Amino acid sequence: MSEKAHILIVEDEPTSRTMLSGYFESEGYLITEAETGAEMRRAFAAGKIDLIMLDIHLPDEDGLTLLKDTRRISDVGIIMVTGKSDDIDRIVALEMEADDYVTKPFNPRELLARAKNVIRRVRAARHNNTEHRVVQFANWRLDLDQRMLIDMDDEPVHLTRGEFELLSALTSHKGQVLTRDNLLDHLDHRQFDPSDRTVDVLIARLRKKIEHDPKVPSLIVTVHGVGYVFTGGARAA
């Protein structure tokens, strides 16, 4: 791998967390640790993660809830790593689209092999997304080469330059929370100051064009105090 894969280890037991972190760091991976669900959410929002190793039992949130919430917005790799060997939990986790489920005690080399397989899948999907130039979400197609938004009836919907650039940035970072400054960086030929509200205006205009109910958006969601996240199920066509 040309770039270190980034693994987020979510484990409240210090010894297990330290062991996992040390082992995967020694194998050449970039590691971020989280002890609670809240820490996991912050770490996931802060940067590109290739794989989450997620314990079911955490002090503040249930791991299955975290799995469900993450899957709603991202195709990131997720391996449940837990002391619970309950078949019901395993089945539920896999039904909720966990990539794998490993119970303690486990062989680190086996977990490494499983992690490599998941990361390979995640990176291949991301690569395919960059290779294709049409992004589909909900009932829409965004043609990145023609700079056009097309509805389910194959009718083009007019986007201003700023609206297109913003929607393109959001769809290409599906599941990642982007701050207003992040989004402003994707708008060409603009001068702005820290109080600039251009992003909010463009978001409101985009919602009127693509959301079923702009007042209750489901594609471009506000993350209060941070920015916006695109949760529209974007995939390369």
Summary of the structure (lengths in Angstrom):
residues: 237
radius of gyration: 19.4
end to end distance: 25.1
largest distance: 57.2
contacts: 680
relative contact order: 0.10
helix: 41%
strand: 22%
